[in-house]
Amino acid sequence: MNIIQLLYGSLRKPVTIIVAVIAIIFFSVISIRNMPVDIFPKLGTPTIYVAQTYGGLSAEQLEGYITSYYEYHFLYVTGIKSVESKTIQGVTLLKLNFHEGTDMGQATGEVVAMVNRARAFMPPGTISPFVTRFDGGSVPVGQLVFSSTRSLSEVQDLALFKVRPMFSTLPGVSAPPPFGGNQRTVLIKADPDKLRSYNVTPQDLVTAIAKGNVITPSGNIRVGDQTLITPQNTVVENIQDLANIPIKTGSGPTVFVHDVAAVDNGADITSGYALINDKRSVYIPVTKRADASTWDVVQRVKAALPDMQAAIPPDIKVSYEFDQSGYVINSIKSLTTEGILGAVLTGLMVLLFLRDWRGSLIVVLTIPLALLSAIICLKLFGQSINVMTLGGLALAVGILVDEATVTIENIHHHQEKGEPKGRAILEASKEIALPKLLILLCILAIFFPAFFMSGIPKAMFLPLSLAVGLAMIASFLLSQSFVPVMANWLFKDHLSEKAKEGEKTSKFKDRHGKWLKKAATASTLIVTVYLLVSVVAAVLLFNVLGKELFPKVDAGQFQVRIRLADGTRLERTETKTKALLALIDSLSGGQKIAITSAFIGNQGSVIPC
């Protein structure tokens, strides 16, 4: 059979096996360097979000004039499963759920087309909505925090038009607008008394401003052999020039804007505050794209920080906070630690029972080779290094040691019977090849149903199943090729007296054999009791244990959501939030919280998306 042929081929051409092992190490390094490092695998959730803003409209008006038209038109998008909407004052958010297998590229194009069609029925001034594809892997991985003594509107303006364009060009990064500030606005503050004294109405002032600041094509003028661009002065270059726009001309003195009003820089109506360490600030959420690596995105953002800082005034400090890449790095460190511990402890157990350091060394070498082989295959399957693949590899560490351990022990057993080294290796490996294959197939059968799952469960558990299965297959193949070759090179021709089975081990095996013979006479009773105890224990534990998609982890961070009564002012909510942050700080013992971030209210309706 092919397994036996692999064994014969390995013993006949050991150099080929060593070259293959070197290739595993080489290509695993390349795979690790090129594989995306992420928190979760790519979920591929078939969902699209549409966010529409219209400042000033109540929730009822938005739902009647805007949301209802979107809901009707989106029902005719190919593959649509359901349309959900949530509307608050000034903002409506629609969630479009699609059936599994829907071409999301085509669906996104159809959604945009339906958006354009639906807007024809909406009130004048309705701006284009923000349409985005949602995936569970598109998660925030940090925040760009702006600290300054300047006004929030100035910081918001610089973050939006200076930093965000640089930020959005980084590979794998999606760039939401800044949170915490208001859109810059030019304020014309009219004095009612002066308006009355000059007999000017507010509408006259609005009309004059509109006519005095008009975008018009400049055109060309032909002079001799040249065609020149005609300069135009219909748009002000400095906001203070708005004060010199005439309101009334003709008979009598000319009335200008500065006669009845003041022109100043300002901000839009406040709809939300961002608090960084209890102080109002501005931040940009760092959100990675679904197919991007968390580690790569974080490193690119950190590398670009000096350029972002240089693009804004020096009195505004930009920093990267709430780094989520540490979660992945800690998982990798945990896997490495567990792998090392598994290898060392297994080697010690082999050394304890077989009293042969050569066999222990072979077993220890097999574990990392099996894991590295699994990583290469995961790369070929298009997987990333995430908590699920790392969890699968960590789970496999405790199982894959059996293959090499059993092989080494059986070789020792044959040598104890007086067989020559070569014959002992060949016969021992042949003897257990089929049982080991059967054990491998039983383990693979446990994880095979993951291929028939769908949706998020498949996206989450298929990488774990692949990691375990590939590591086990690699361990089996190594036990039939690498282990015999290394045993043939390292083992002595005959076992030393120290390596032979000791008296205590023989007594233990004898007692174990006698117990098995007695148990065989009452096998029906033992199996029945075992099944009953197992079923009862499983039912009890199932009812006692919690039921969550992800286990609880201590990431050093937590979130709190506060909801006050409808209609509560932002300032009152801000006060409550600060009181909660102070309470958390006191409960933690004081000065133990590295940083806090809070957002109160909702994003402004005129912020460019």
DARA-V621690 format. One record per residue. RES is the residue in one letter. PSI is psi in degrees with one decimal (none if undefined). BURIAL is b if it has 16 or more other C-alpha atoms within 10 Angstrom, else e. Layout:
((RES | PSI | BURIAL) (RES | PSI | BURIAL))
This chain:
((M | 165.8 | e) (N | -33.8 | e) (I | -43.8 | b) (I | -37.6 | b) (Q | -37.6 | e) (L | -40.9 | e) (L | -48.6 | b) (Y | -45.4 | b) (G | -37.0 | e) (S | -42.9 | b) (L | -28.8 | b) (R | -33.9 | e) (K | 70.4 | e) (P | -30.1 | b) (V | -35.9 | e) (T | -39.5 | e) (I | -42.4 | b) (I | -39.6 | b) (V | -40.1 | e) (A | -38.5 | e) (V | -42.5 | b) (I | -38.7 | e) (A | -38.6 | e) (I | -45.6 | b) (I | -43.8 | b) (F | -50.9 | e) (F | -25.7 | e) (S | -37.7 | b) (V | -43.6 | e) (I | -42.4 | e) (S | -44.0 | b) (I | -38.4 | b) (R | -30.3 | e) (N | -15.8 | e) (M | 139.6 | b) (P | 140.3 | b) (V | 116.1 | b) (D | 169.7 | b) (I | -50.1 | b) (F | 157.8 | b) (P | 166.0 | b) (K | 120.5 | b) (L | -28.2 | b) (G | 37.8 | b) (T | 123.5 | b) (P | 73.9 | b) (T | 140.9 | b) (I | 137.0 | b) (Y | 140.7 | b) (V | 118.5 | b) (A | 120.8 | b) (Q | 128.3 | b) (T | 148.4 | b) (Y | 98.4 | b) (G | 134.4 | e) (G | -25.3 | e) (L | 140.9 | e) (S | 169.6 | e) (A | -40.2 | b) (E | -40.8 | e) (Q | -43.5 | e) (L | -42.6 | b) (E | -37.4 | b) (G | -40.2 | e) (Y | -22.0 | e) (I | -57.3 | b) (T | -43.4 | b) (S | -37.4 | e) (Y | -40.9 | b) (Y | -46.9 | b) (E | -40.5 | b) (Y | -46.0 | e) (H | -33.3 | e) (F | -17.8 | b) (L | -14.1 | b) (Y | 13.6 | e) (V | 137.3 | b) (T | 129.1 | b) (G | 7.3 | b) (I | 138.6 | b) (K | -45.9 | e) (S | 157.8 | e) (V | 121.6 | b) (E | 145.6 | e) (S | 149.7 | b) (K | 126.2 | e) (T | 129.6 | b) (I | 178.8 | b) (Q | 121.2 | b) (G | -12.4 | b) (V | 137.7 | b) (T | 135.2 | b) (L | 124.1 | b) (L | 134.6 | b) (K | 119.0 | b) (L | 113.6 | b) (N | 133.0 | b) (F | 159.7 | b) (H | 153.0 | b) (E | 139.8 | e) (G | -1.3 | e) (T | 137.3 | e) (D | 102.7 | e) (M | -24.1 | b) (G | -47.2 | e) (Q | -39.2 | e) (A | -40.9 | b) (T | -42.4 | b) (G | -40.8 | e) (E | -36.2 | b) (V | -43.8 | b) (V | -40.7 | b) (A | -41.2 | e) (M | -32.1 | b) (V | -46.8 | b) (N | -36.6 | e) (R | -40.8 | e) (A | -31.0 | b) (R | -18.9 | b) (A | -21.3 | e) (F | 4.0 | e) (M | 165.2 | b) (P | 152.8 | e) (P | 144.4 | e) (G | 2.0 | e) (T | 117.8 | e) (I | 165.9 | e) (S | 139.4 | e) (P | 172.6 | b) (F | 115.3 | e) (V | 124.4 | b) (T | 143.4 | e) (R | 130.8 | b) (F | 138.9 | b) (D | 144.0 | b) (G | -22.0 | b) (G | -9.8 | b) (S | 82.1 | b) (V | 152.8 | b) (P | 134.8 | b) (V | 10.4 | b) (G | -174.8 | b) (Q | 139.0 | b) (L | 113.0 | b) (V | 131.4 | b) (F | 122.4 | b) (S | 128.9 | b) (S | 162.6 | b) (T | -3.2 | e) (R | 170.0 | e) (S | 153.1 | e) (L | -33.6 | b) (S | -37.2 | b) (E | -45.5 | b) (V | -41.8 | b) (Q | -43.4 | b) (D | -43.6 | b) (L | -39.5 | b) (A | -36.7 | b) (L | -42.6 | b) (F | -12.1 | e) (K | -50.0 | b) (V | -43.1 | b) (R | -41.6 | b) (P | -37.8 | e) (M | -38.4 | b) (F | -40.3 | b) (S | -18.3 | e) (T | -5.4 | e) (L | 135.1 | e) (P | 135.2 | e) (G | 3.0 | b) (V | 133.1 | b) (S | 139.4 | b) (A | 91.9 | b) (P | 161.9 | b) (P | 162.1 | b) (P | 152.1 | b) (F | 145.2 | b) (G | -26.8 | b) (G | -177.7 | b) (N | 152.9 | b) (Q | 135.0 | b) (R | 137.0 | b) (T | 140.2 | e) (V | 121.1 | e) (L | 129.9 | e) (I | 102.7 | b) (K | 102.4 | e) (A | 144.1 | b) (D | 114.5 | e) (P | -38.0 | e) (D | -42.9 | e) (K | -35.8 | e) (L | -43.3 | b) (R | -38.9 | e) (S | -31.9 | e) (Y | 4.3 | e) (N | 46.1 | e) (V | 131.9 | b) (T | 159.0 | e) (P | -34.1 | e) (Q | -34.8 | e) (D | -40.4 | e) (L | -43.8 | b) (V | -42.8 | e) (T | -39.8 | e) (A | -42.7 | b) (I | -42.7 | b) (A | -40.6 | e) (K | -26.4 | e) (G | -0.1 | b) (N | 75.3 | b) (V | 134.1 | e) (I | 115.3 | e) (T | 148.4 | e) (P | 138.6 | e) (S | -35.4 | e) (G | -174.6 | e) (N | 159.0 | e) (I | 134.4 | e) (R | 119.2 | e) (V | 110.3 | e) (G | -123.4 | e) (D | 5.5 | e) (Q | 150.9 | e) (T | 112.7 | e) (L | 150.6 | e) (I | 129.0 | e) (T | 123.0 | e) (P | 145.9 | e) (Q | 144.8 | e) (N | 32.4 | e) (T | -9.2 | e) (V | 132.1 | e) (V | 145.2 | e) (E | -24.8 | e) (N | 136.1 | e) (I | -24.6 | e) (Q | -17.7 | e) (D | -21.3 | e) (L | -26.7 | b) (A | -18.6 | b) (N | 7.7 | e) (I | 130.5 | b) (P | 141.1 | b) (I | -44.9 | b) (K | 130.5 | b) (T | 179.8 | e) (G | -141.3 | e) (S | 139.1 | e) (G | 175.3 | e) (P | 146.8 | e) (T | 133.8 | e) (V | 122.6 | b) (F | 169.0 | b) (V | -39.8 | b) (H | -14.5 | b) (D | -26.1 | b) (V | -8.0 | b) (A | 164.8 | b) (A | 142.0 | e) (V | 130.4 | b) (D | 156.9 | e) (N | 141.2 | e) (G | -160.3 | b) (A | 160.7 | b) (D | 169.4 | b) (I | 130.4 | e) (T | 128.6 | b) (S | -3.7 | b) (G | 150.4 | b) (Y | 146.4 | b) (A | 131.9 | b) (L | 120.4 | b) (I | 113.6 | b) (N | 48.1 | e) (D | 4.8 | b) (K | 142.0 | e) (R | 133.3 | b) (S | -172.4 | b) (V | 138.6 | b) (Y | 155.7 | b) (I | 120.5 | b) (P | 132.8 | b) (V | 105.4 | b) (T | 127.4 | b) (K | 155.7 | b) (R | 161.3 | b) (A | -35.0 | b) (D | 9.0 | b) (A | 161.1 | b) (S | 128.9 | b) (T | -45.5 | b) (W | -45.5 | b) (D | -41.6 | b) (V | -45.6 | b) (V | -42.3 | b) (Q | -36.9 | e) (R | -40.9 | e) (V | -44.0 | b) (K | -38.0 | e) (A | -28.5 | e) (A | -5.9 | e) (L | -44.0 | b) (P | -39.2 | e) (D | -38.5 | e) (M | -40.1 | b) (Q | -36.8 | b) (A | -20.1 | e) (A | -10.1 | e) (I | 162.9 | b) (P | 150.0 | e) (P | -19.6 | e) (D | -2.0 | e) (I | 118.7 | b) (K | 130.3 | e) (V | 133.0 | b) (S | 157.5 | e) (Y | 121.1 | b) (E | 168.1 | b) (F | 48.2 | b) (D | 118.7 | e) (Q | -4.8 | b) (S | -22.1 | b) (G | -27.8 | b) (Y | -43.2 | b) (V | -42.8 | b) (I | -40.0 | b) (N | -35.7 | e) (S | -41.6 | b) (I | -41.7 | b) (K | -39.1 | e) (S | -42.7 | e) (L | -44.4 | b) (T | -44.1 | b) (T | -44.0 | e) (E | -39.1 | b) (G | -42.8 | b) (I | -44.4 | b) (L | -42.4 | e) (G | -43.4 | b) (A | -44.2 | b) (V | -47.1 | b) (L | -40.2 | e) (T | -42.7 | b) (G | -39.0 | b) (L | -38.3 | b) (M | -41.8 | e) (V | -41.2 | b) (L | -35.3 | b) (L | -44.0 | e) (F | -37.1 | e) (L | -17.6 | b) (R | 44.5 | b) (D | 109.8 | b) (W | -24.1 | b) (R | -44.0 | b) (G | -37.9 | b) (S | -41.3 | b) (L | -41.1 | b) (I | -42.9 | b) (V | -43.5 | b) (V | -37.7 | b) (L | -28.7 | e) (T | -34.4 | b) (I | -55.3 | b) (P | -32.5 | b) (L | -40.1 | b) (A | -42.0 | b) (L | -42.6 | b) (L | -37.4 | b) (S | -39.8 | b) (A | -37.6 | b) (I | -40.8 | b) (I | -45.5 | b) (C | -36.8 | b) (L | -37.6 | b) (K | -41.7 | b) (L | -29.8 | e) (F | -0.3 | e) (G | 19.7 | e) (Q | 167.5 | b) (S | 168.8 | b) (I | 106.3 | b) (N | -179.1 | b) (V | -27.5 | b) (M | -45.4 | b) (T | -38.5 | b) (L | -38.7 | b) (G | -39.0 | b) (G | -42.4 | b) (L | -39.4 | b) (A | -39.0 | b) (L | -36.1 | b) (A | -24.1 | b) (V | -41.4 | b) (G | -14.1 | e) (I | -41.7 | b) (L | -15.7 | b) (V | -21.7 | b) (D | -37.3 | b) (E | -53.3 | b) (A | -37.2 | b) (T | -45.7 | b) (V | -40.2 | b) (T | -46.3 | b) (I | -43.6 | b) (E | -39.2 | b) (N | -33.7 | b) (I | -42.8 | b) (H | -41.1 | b) (H | -42.6 | b) (H | -35.6 | b) (Q | -33.2 | b) (E | -26.5 | b) (K | 0.8 | e) (G | 7.2 | e) (E | 147.8 | b) (P | 159.0 | e) (K | -51.2 | b) (G | -45.3 | b) (R | -40.0 | e) (A | -42.8 | b) (I | -45.5 | b) (L | -49.8 | b) (E | -39.8 | e) (A | -42.2 | b) (S | -39.6 | b) (K | -38.8 | b) (E | -37.1 | e) (I | 6.1 | b) (A | -49.2 | b) (L | -44.3 | e) (P | -40.1 | e) (K | -38.7 | b) (L | -40.0 | b) (L | -41.2 | e) (I | -42.6 | e) (L | -45.7 | b) (L | -35.6 | e) (C | -40.9 | e) (I | -42.3 | e) (L | -33.9 | b) (A | -28.8 | e) (I | -38.5 | e) (F | -7.7 | b) (F | -35.9 | b) (P | -16.1 | e) (A | -26.2 | b) (F | -19.7 | e) (F | 2.8 | e) (M | 172.2 | e) (S | 160.7 | e) (G | -147.9 | e) (I | -40.8 | e) (P | -40.8 | e) (K | -43.9 | b) (A | -30.9 | b) (M | -44.2 | b) (F | -16.7 | b) (L | -44.2 | b) (P | -39.4 | b) (L | -44.6 | b) (S | -41.4 | b) (L | -41.3 | b) (A | -46.8 | b) (V | -49.0 | b) (G | -44.8 | b) (L | -38.4 | b) (A | -39.6 | b) (M | -41.4 | b) (I | -43.0 | b) (A | -41.3 | b) (S | -40.6 | b) (F | -46.3 | b) (L | -38.0 | b) (L | -36.5 | b) (S | -20.7 | b) (Q | -0.4 | b) (S | -62.9 | b) (F | -43.2 | b) (V | -49.3 | b) (P | -38.9 | b) (V | -47.4 | b) (M | -37.3 | b) (A | -39.3 | b) (N | -31.2 | b) (W | -35.7 | e) (L | -34.1 | e) (F | 150.3 | b) (K | 164.5 | e) (D | -33.1 | e) (H | 145.2 | e) (L | 140.9 | b) (S | 162.3 | e) (E | -33.3 | e) (K | -34.2 | e) (A | -13.2 | b) (K | 161.5 | b) (E | 128.3 | b) (G | 172.3 | e) (E | -41.1 | e) (K | -40.6 | e) (T | -40.2 | e) (S | -42.4 | e) (K | -40.7 | e) (F | -41.9 | e) (K | -38.1 | e) (D | -45.9 | e) (R | -39.1 | e) (H | -40.3 | e) (G | -41.1 | e) (K | -40.7 | e) (W | -38.7 | e) (L | -38.3 | e) (K | -41.0 | e) (K | -40.3 | e) (A | -31.3 | e) (A | -28.1 | e) (T | -23.9 | e) (A | 39.0 | e) (S | -37.8 | e) (T | -45.4 | e) (L | -44.1 | e) (I | -44.5 | e) (V | -41.1 | e) (T | -47.7 | e) (V | -41.3 | e) (Y | -45.0 | e) (L | -41.8 | e) (L | -46.5 | e) (V | -40.4 | e) (S | -44.8 | e) (V | -45.8 | e) (V | -43.6 | e) (A | -39.9 | e) (A | -42.3 | e) (V | -45.0 | e) (L | -45.2 | e) (L | -34.7 | e) (F | -37.4 | e) (N | -27.5 | e) (V | -40.8 | e) (L | 150.1 | e) (G | 162.9 | e) (K | 103.6 | e) (E | 151.5 | e) (L | -38.6 | e) (F | 144.2 | e) (P | 159.8 | e) (K | 134.4 | e) (V | 152.0 | e) (D | 91.9 | e) (A | 3.1 | e) (G | 12.4 | e) (Q | 153.9 | e) (F | 161.0 | e) (Q | 146.3 | e) (V | 131.9 | e) (R | 129.4 | e) (I | 130.6 | e) (R | 115.2 | e) (L | 179.3 | e) (A | 145.9 | e) (D | 135.6 | e) (G | -0.8 | e) (T | 136.0 | e) (R | 152.6 | e) (L | -38.9 | b) (E | -36.4 | e) (R | -38.9 | e) (T | -37.8 | b) (E | -41.4 | b) (T | -44.2 | e) (K | -38.7 | e) (T | -43.9 | b) (K | -37.3 | b) (A | -39.6 | e) (L | -43.1 | e) (L | -39.1 | b) (A | -38.7 | e) (L | -43.2 | e) (I | -40.6 | e) (D | -40.2 | e) (S | -38.3 | e) (L | -29.7 | e) (S | -6.4 | e) (G | -2.1 | e) (G | 135.2 | e) (Q | 27.2 | e) (K | -2.2 | e) (I | 122.0 | e) (A | -47.0 | e) (I | 147.1 | e) (T | 147.3 | b) (S | 131.6 | b) (A | 149.1 | b) (F | 131.2 | b) (I | 128.7 | b) (G | -144.7 | b) (N | 164.3 | b) (Q | 144.2 | b) (G | 152.0 | b) (S | -10.4 | b) (V | 11.5 | e) (I | 126.3 | b) (P | 130.1 | e) (C | none | e))
